[in-house]
C-alpha cells in the first residue's frame, strides 16, 4: 500500500473562506480571548496562527456557534491544561494556504512536492498532486523559505 496525500493532512475548505486553515475560523478557537480548547489556557493563539488540528464549524454557513464559543471560553478561564503542545500540533504563526506555499505551481493547481515524491519514489508514494488555492497541508512552506 502506497502513502497517499492523507499523510500530509491535506485539507480543503468546505466554505469559501479566504482565511481557511487559520485558527480564527476553527471551532476550537475562542475568538478575542485568544485561546484554543486543545492548546489549553496558557497558550495564546492569534487569528492567523495555524495548526494541524484545524476543524471548520459544521454550521450551514461555516460561522461559529456562539454558545459553544462561550462554553469553551468559560472552561479556558479555569486554567485548564492543553491536550497537545504547540509542537505536537504544528502550531505556526503564519498563513498557510497553498497559494502561499513554495511547492505550489504558478497556477496554484498542482503541488510540485507531491509530484516530485511520486516521481522519485513511485514504489512509496501515490499523492494526488491537484490542489486548491485556499487549501493547505502540513508540508506547507512559505514561499520565502528556501
N, C-alpha and C positions, 0 to 999 in steps of 0.2 A: 504494500500500500504506500502510495506516494504522499508527501507532505503537500497540503493544499493551502490556499490563501487564508483559511481559518486560523492557521498557526500564527498569522500576523495580526489577528483581531481586526480585520478589515471591516469597517462599519460605514454604511451609507445612511444619510438622513431619511427618515420617514416623512418628514415635513420639509417644506422648502425654507430651511433656516440657514442664513449666511454664517452663523456662529456655531454650527453643529460641531459636536465633539469637544466643546469647551465646557467648563464647569457651570457657567451661567444657565444654560438650558437643561442641565442634568437634574433628575428628580431627587438626587441626594444632596444637592447644594441648598443652603438656607437663604440665599439672597444677600441682602445688605448686611446680615450678621456675619457673612464671610466664613462660614463653616460648612463641613460636609459630614453627613451622618456616618460614613465609613471611615473617615480620617479622624473623627473624634473632636473633642473640644479644644485641644491645644494647637491644632494646625490651622493657620489662616489660609483661606483659599480665595483667590480673586476670580472675577467673572471669566477672564480669558485664560485661566490656568486650564490644564487638561490632564486626564489620566486614563488608563486603560479600562476603567470601570464605568465609563460614561453610560448612562441609561436615560433615554428620552422619556418624556412624560407620555403615558399611554392615553391621554385625553384626546378627543377628536381633533382639537386644534393644536395639540402639542404644547399647550400652555400649562403652567403649574397649577396644581390643586392647592389652593390657599390653606386649607385645613391641614393637609399633610406637611406643608412647609412650616406652619405654626407648631405642629406636634414635634417635628424634628428640632426646631429652634429651642423649644422648652427642654427637650432631652439634652441637647448640647450645652445648655446653660447650667446643667447639673455637673459638668466636668467629666463627662464620660470618656473613657479611653477609645482610641480608634481600633477598628478591626484590622486595618492594614496601615503600614507606614507609607510615607510618600515614596520611598524607594521601591517598596513592593508593588505599589500601584502604577509606578512610572510617572508620577506627578511632575509636570513641567510647567513653566511659566512662559508659554508662548502659544500662538495659534497654530493648529496642527493639520489643517485640511490639505488634501492632495495638491491643490494649486499653489501651496506654499512649500512644497517638498522638492528637494533637488532631484528625486528619482522620477518625477512626473515628466512626460514628454511635453513638447511645446504646446500641444493642443489640450493637454491635461485630460487625455482619454486612455492613456496606457502608462503602466508603471514599468520603467526601464529596469528597476531592481528585480522585479518578478520575472521579466523577460530574460535577464542575464542569468538568474538562478536556474530557470528552465533550460536554457541553452547549455550552461556549463555543467549542470548536474541533472541530466534528464532522467537518470535512474532514481533520483531522490525527490525532485520537485515536479509538481503539476499545478502551477499557480496561474489562476485566471488573471491575465495582465490588464484587463479592462477596468478602468477606474472612473469615478465621477469627481467632478471639480471640488465639491464640498464634503466628500467622503474623507476617511483617514484610516491609518493603521499604526501599529506600534513600531513600524520601521521608519516613520516619518522623520525626515531630517531636513532642517531648514536649508533653503537654497544657498544661503551664505556659508554654510558649513562645508568644508572640503575634506 
